[in-house]
Amino acid sequence: MSTTPPPSLAEAKAPSAWPVYWRALGLLSTERRLAAALIVAGMALAIVQVIEQQLFGQVVDALAKGQGAFSIIALWAALGFVGIIASVVIAVTSDRLSHRRRLAAMGDAFERAITMPISFHARKGSGSVVRAILAGTDALFWLWLSFLREQITALIGILYLIPTAIAMDWRMAAILGALALLYVLLNIFVVEKTSNGQAAVEQYHNNVYGRVGDVLGNVTVVQSYHRLGAEMQAMRDIMGQLLAAQYPVLTWWGLLTVLTRSAATITMVAIFLVGAVLASKGEISVGSIVAFVGFANLMIGKLDQLSGFIVRVNQQAPTLRTYFELMDARELVIEKPGSAPLEAVKGEVTFDNVTFRYGPGAQGVFGLDLTARPGQTVALVGPTGSGKTTTLALLQRIREPDGGQILVDGRDISGVTLGSLRHAIAVVFQDAGLFNRTIAENIRVGRPDATAEEIERAARLAEAHDFIMRKPDGYQFVIGERGQSLSGGERQRIAIARAILKDAPILILDEATSALDAETEAKIKRALDALRKGRTTFIIAHRLSTVANADRILVLDEGRVVERGRYRELVGKGGLFARLVAEGGFTVPEETEEDRAAAETGPPVVAS
């Protein structure tokens, strides 16, 4: 895993943060009426805040002249009360809206992540994907909440304040305008200085999350090989690189704060100084000076809000880009519009001249032809990398073929819904693929609406019920992440129970007995045999003893079928299969009645 950002990150100019900002705001469109109402309310609140400063000055002038100020005070109080109520409503409503949209965005990102192919997760790393979801949605929440609560009010307040101030006295207004211009220029300068550095910081954050996910996912290896010190040192190195990239960025933003606060202080002094000079000439009233002091305080507060907002937007723009990159990632398999579901599946599977190639290389499967009738078992064997797993990934539409067709019951699977296709296929993986949940919940993955009795029946057929009942709480025993509280054989039997419960017409056994010792394998062979009855079954195996009784064995090498037939037939040919048998030390099983009947009637699987 790389622990440094790519060279282009440090050399190329980072993209502008504002396209990301506008896209993030666009996600509020699902509740556009409420968002629009909050924006209008924020604009009204901004105007009220400016008017309050004007009224304050008018009260001072009225009192200085000995005139009655009660009507002005009453209006001021009424506007203040309205402003308070509006502020509370805006704060609470915008908070609730932002929370809702954050959870919706998190749900969308989670859905996108779990639909992406394994290659995407292998390239990105689980830690980086988790960070993209969590940090990205946190950044969205802050942006929405800040925009609705503060930024609209701040921006409109400044835009309304400046012409109001000019109408009162253009000379005093010029001081406020100079302050606003200085804030803008300072923010632009610091953004230019920090944009590349912040992009590098985000890359280092991804490195940290990726490293954490990588190490925690292999904690048993870390402990077994006594790599605790080495992994901790590697993490310290990455964190040191993160801090080295972060410190210059923080320094610039800290300098911005100092400069803007200094400008604000100078502005207040200038307001009093110029106001005093003008008042001595009788060109401005004391109340107007007081109003301009209020304007200055209000503008400084608003500019500080906008300046802080710009800082956060630029700091979080790389995080938001990472989130949107996840949302924009293209699935390798897309359900076509108008796809119809598979119904009443019998299980006939046909590969018609199917080809799939990994990139420009020579790896993949080529010209694959096969028809398996319902209830028959096809075994795929061959050296590592020969195309076995790829073949069955194509059947599940985890990948799309570059050429040819795959048919189920005569229907091209590219035109059926993904949900119905995968509902018709049950898979037992080499890695059992268990969740950190109860045993019952892990089995119920096969059929979410299954009853406790159906779960127990599936576990009994998988020879799992007895060991389950020996666990604390039985079926309610929580098995730990990836089932680490279970032995390899126990994990595999839970996975088999899951497939039994699903009761799908097509079954894939991907090294389903590889984690089992000889005694355990013998126990569950009965379960697998029962599971295969009436189902079209595909078996991937390196241990050839698990495929000896298959109806047809396909021998793959470099993505092509080089041999096909039954066990005895292939051993007698003396080809690749025979060499695999000899190298594995397997013996030819005794001929059964089924073998003799098959020899008389011919092979039950039709090869195109």
C-alpha positions, -999 to +999 in steps of 0.1 A: +000+000+000+014+034-009+020+057+020+027+088-001+005+108-024+012+104-061+037+129-075+010+147-095-008+155-063+021+177-051+029+191-085-005+197-103-028+224-093-056+211-071-091+215-086-114+242-074-135+234-043-166+252-056-179+226-081-179+201-052-196+227-030-224+233-055-229+196-061-232+190-023-259+217-021-277+201-050-283+170-028-308+191-008-331+191-039-350+161-026-364+185+001-362+216-020-393+233-006-382+231+029-346+241+020-360+271+000-382+281+030-351+280+052-331+301+027-359+328+026-361+328+064-324+332+066-325+361+042-353+378+062-333+373+094-303+390+079-323+420+069-338+422+104-303+422+119-292+452+098-324+471+106-318+466+143-286+485+141-303+513+123-330+515+150-303+515+177-287+546+161-321+563+158-329+556+195-296+572+204-303+603+183-338+606+197-325+604+233-297+629+225-323+654+212-347+648+241-373+633+218-396+604+226-381+571+215-407+547+228-422+539+193-387+532+179-378+510+210-411+491+206-404+484+169-368+474+178-381+450+205-407+435+181-381+429+154-357+415+180-384+391+192-391+380+156-354+376+150-350+353+180-380+331+171-368+329+135-333+320+146-346+291+168-368+278+140-340+280+114-315+263+138-338+234+147-353+228+113-320+230+094-304+207+119-331+181+114-330+185+076-292+181+076-294+150+098-320+134+075-300+141+044-268+129+060-283+095+068-298+094+033-264+102+018-248+075+040-274+050+029-268+058-008-230+055-004-234+022+015-256+009-013-232+020-039-202+004-021-218-030-016-228-031-053-193-024-065-173-054-078-146-071-057-119-055-079-131-020-068-127-029-031-094-046-037-081-015-054-095+010-029-092-010+003-120-014+028-106+013+052-106+039+024-141+030+014-153+033+050-136+067+053-152+079+020-186+070+034-183+083+070-160+113+065-178+123+033-213+123+049-199+141+080-186+168+056-219+170+038-238+174+071-215+202+082-218+220+049-256+218+048-261+228+084-236+258+081-252+269+048-287+269+061-280+282+096-253+308+090-240+313+055-271+326+038-278+350+067-242+362+066-240+367+029-274+384+026-266+405+057-234+419+041-251+425+007-280+444+024-257+462+049-234+478+024-260+498+004-278+507+036-245+520+050-238+540+018-273+556+020-264+568+055-229+580+048-207+569+020-174+579+038-181+556+067-195+529+044-162+530+025-144+518+056-167+488+058-162+482+021-124+482+025-128+456+054-149+433+032-125+436+003-095+428+026-113+397+039-119+385+003-084+391-008-069+374+022-091+343+018-083+340-019-046+342-011-046+316+016-069+293-005-043+294-033-015+286-008-032+256+008-053+239-019-026+215-030-015+208+005-050+200+016-054+175-012-022+158+000-036+157+036-067+139+023-045+113+006-026+107+038-059+104+057-069+077+032-035+060+037-041+059+075-076+044+071-064+020+045-036+008+067-059+004+097-083-017+077-055-038+062-039-045+096-071-052+115-083-075+088-052-095+092-047-092+129-041-129+134-012-127+109+002-097+127+002-114+160+014-148+147+044-132+129+051-109+158+047-078+136+032-056+164+062-033+165+067-032+128+030-024+121+029+003+148+061+019+134+046+019+099+015+036+113+036+062+131+055+069+099+022+074+080+009+097+108+042+116+107+038+122+070+002+133+076+012+158+102+041+171+080+015+178+053-011+192+077+011+216+096+018+241+067-019+242+059-028+249+095-002+276+097-016+294+067-052+293+081-039+304+115-022+333+098-055+342+080-072+344+114-046+367+128-047+390+097-085+392+096-088+399+134-062+426+130-082+441+101-113+440+122-096+459+150-082+485+127-117+490+111-133+496+145-107+522+153-112+538+119-149+540+124-145+559+157-118+581+143-135+591+111-169+594+129-154+617+155-139+639+128-172+641+109-192+647+141-170+676+151-179+692+117-216+685+122-217+661+092-229+630+111-249+624+142-238+604+173-266+580+166-253+574+131-218+567+145-234+542+169-252+526+140-220+523+120-203+507+151-231+482+151-227+477+113-190+471+118-195+446+146-222+429+125-200+428+094-170+415+113-191+387+127-205+379+092-171+380+075-156+358+102-184+333+095-179+334+058-141+332+062-144+302+085-168+287+060-143+291+031-116+275+053-138+245+060-150+242+024-114+240+011-103+217+039-131+193+032-133+196-005-109+166-010-131+145+014-162+154-005-145+146-038-136+111-024-173+107-015-185+117-049-159+095-066-175+066-048-209+077-059-197+081-095-179+048-097-193+027-125-205-008-118-191-035-142-226-050-144-256-028-149-292-041-151-307-031-184-339-011-186-369-034-191-352-065-176-377-091-166-374-114-136-365-151-139-395-171-127-401-208-120-364-216-127-358-252-136-320-248-137-308-255-172-276-235-178-259-230-211-227-212-220-226-204-257-192-195-269-186-173-239-154-152-238-142-128-211-108-111-210-091-093-181-079-061-197-054-064-225-038-095-211-043-132-220-061-140-187-098-149-188-120-175-204-123-181-241-149-198-263-166-216-234-194-240-245-215-260-221-251-271-214-260-285-180-295-299-176-315-295-144-303-316-116-269-324-130-235-317-115-206-301-134-172-299-119-146-273-130-110-283-123-076-270-135-045-252-123-047-219-104-057-191-128-072-214-153-106-196-153-128-217-129-139-188-106-142-165-136-166-189-153-190-190-124-186-153-117-200-148-153-229-171-144-238-149-114-233-117-136-206-105-112-188-099-145-202-095-180-189-116-209-171-098-238-187-122-262-212-151-263-243-157-242-251-174-209-286-188-208-307-200-179-338-220-190-331-206-224-332-170-214-301-147-218-292-137-183-281-102-196-318-094-200-331-106-166-331-087-133-300-092-112-321-099-081-340-127-097-309-143-112-290-143-079-321-154-061-319-185-083-283-193-073-270-204-040-232-202-034-210-219-008-176-201-009-142-213+000-142-184+025-175-190+044-182-152+044-198-149+079-209-117+096-203-106+132-239-117+141-256-146+157-255-181+141-292-178+133-288-145+116-259-159+095-279-188+083-310-166+077-290-147+051-300-175+028-337-166+033-345-136+055-381-147+062-371-182+074-386-194+107-365-208+136-377-243+127-365-239+091-332-226+102-327-256+125-337-280+098-311-265+074-285-267+102-293-303+108-289-312+071-256-294+071-244-314+101-242-282+121-270-285+147-250-305+173-220-281+175-244-251+175-262-264+205-228-268+223-222-230+219-233-206+246-269-195+237-270-220+208-283-203+177-281-169+193-243-172+198-225-142+182-197-157+162-174-127+159-160-109+129-157-133+099-168-161+123-135-161+142-152-177+172-158-209+151-134-234+137-129-236+099-151-266+096-178-250+117-177-219+096-181-239+064-211-259+078-228-226+087-223-215+050-237-248+038-267-244+060-272-210+045-272-225+010-296-253+021-320-227+035-320-206+003-332-237-016-321-223-050-324-243-082-287-236-091-259-244-067-223-233-068-198-250-045-165-230-045-141-253-027-169-259-002-151-286+017-116-271+016-117-260+052-127-294+065-107-323+078-114-358+065-138-368+093-158-336+090-158-337+052-173-372+054-200-359+078-212-332+055-208-351+022-243-365+029-256-329+033-240-318+001-254-348-017-289-340-004-284-304-013-275-313-048-306-334-055-328-317-081-304-288-085-280-279-112-247-279-094-213-264-103-183-275-083-150-257-082-123-279-067-086-285-064-092-315-042-103-339-069-120-363-045-148-338-042-156-341-079-152-378-086-189-385-089-198-354-110-219-360-141-193-341-161-159-327-154-145-297-173-108-293-172-097-258-178-062-245-187-054-209-195-091-200-198-100-228-222-117-262-218-090-287-227-108-319-216-143-329-206-159-361-195-165-383-164-138-391-138-128-426-152-129-414-188-106-385-181-081-405-160-079-430-188-070-403-214-037-396-196-041-358-202-040-329-178-067-343-156-048-375-152-016-356-143-036-336-117-049-368-102-014-384-101+002-353-086-026-351-060-022-388-050-059-395-056-072-430-066-100-438-090-132-444-070-149-478-073-174-479-102-210-475-090-243-485-105-247-448-115-214-449-134-224-481-153-258-466-162-242-434-174-218-454-195-247-471-212-268-440-218-241-416-226-230-384-208-259-364-192-243-330-200-244-318-235-213-298-246-220-274-275 
